[in-house]
């Protein structure tokens, strides 16, 4: 009776085909970690270069955003089609599109190259964008492209590869392996399948270790030992949760509405649109003294470590610059700018709670606003905890995230990445087979 199971185990362990698949998959995960690390280095260099140039030649630098975004829009339209946007909606769309040719157009190595080059170009042009969303797209595309090397067959295997690639991308981008797993569960699939759990874990671990080896053991926002209790900061937690959820949900609502409103013009005149958005980015950068340019990591880190002071207008300028940058259609994500807006919001709220540590309010603001934008509370609190190396804030951060999720759901019923993915699926289907049925994301997202 035991021969059959033993035979199966031997075949599973000794199969050359199985080992080939394993080696290709492990190689893909390691590649994601290495590329994500090099991408991080390149984006930091691009961001710092523009900031340095702005401080040296502020008025000349104000001419760069419209010109740079116009050029990037042209390259996106005519050379790297499919690399536009944050990348997370594209990865989600890849999960739900059943046509292999359409899926391949979204998740290709050419798109990976375009995403890297053009995101760096956007930061060199002063756009308020991040690299985390693009890294999800890059990871999903690399992992999906492994099907060309090894016989990964079947619809479920394709989904597993995309999910694992996206999770590995988040893990390597933030140096937060737990957040990579939770983001894949909370946002990309909205469900957790036992058959893909091992795949996710292996990809996240290998990608994370590779990125850590290249970049070293780092925390993006420094290290903070500031802490509080629910009893001490309950009012601040409620306010950060409510305001973060409201303004984050409003951000998503505005972005979804404006994306739909300008969709026709964006298709007809993408370069003109990007040029106009670049002018607005320059204008906001001028009034903010340059603080609205780039990822916003420096400002958020400075607030958490106490090296920056609260500025009432910073989150407002950054909020506007991020909306305009996304509407321009260039490659770039909203993760990093959203965290910096939340940090600025928390810093302003701290003025009313002198008995709560300043860094605590900054972290609560980050979690509240970020949750309001993406509506993934567990991912948000894990990212902030891991990026500040502060696990003592678990309960306050969790409470803030849950409040923000409830408020954001009321302001923006449909999560931003789901709405953007549905819109992107419509575009892909219109460019391909118009008779193809539109995949349904609604039912799966309710799980």
Buried (B, 14 or more C-beta within 10 A) or exposed (E): EEEEEEEEEEEEEEEEEEEEBEEBBEBBBBBBBBBBBBBBEBBBEBBEEBBEBBEEEEEEBBEBBBBBBBBBBEBBBEEBBBBBBBBBBBBBBBBBBEBEEBBBBBBBEBBBBBBBBBBBBBBBBBBBBBBBBBBBBBBBBBBBBBBEBBEBEEEEBBBBBBBBBBBBBBBBBBBBBBBBBBBBBBBBBBEBBEEBBEBBBBBBBBBBBBBBEBBEEEBBBBEBEBBBEEEBBEEBBBBBBBBBBBBBBBBBBBBBEBBEEBEEEBEEBBBEBBBBBBBBBBBBBBBBBBBBBBBBBBBBBBBBBBEBEBBEBBBBBBBBBBBBBBBBBBBBBBBBBBBBBBBBBBBBBBEEBEEBBBBBBBBBBBBBBBBBBBBBBBBBBBBBBBBBBBEBBEEBBBBBBBBBBBBBBEBBEBBBBBBBBBBBBEEBBEEBEEEBEEBEBEEBBEE
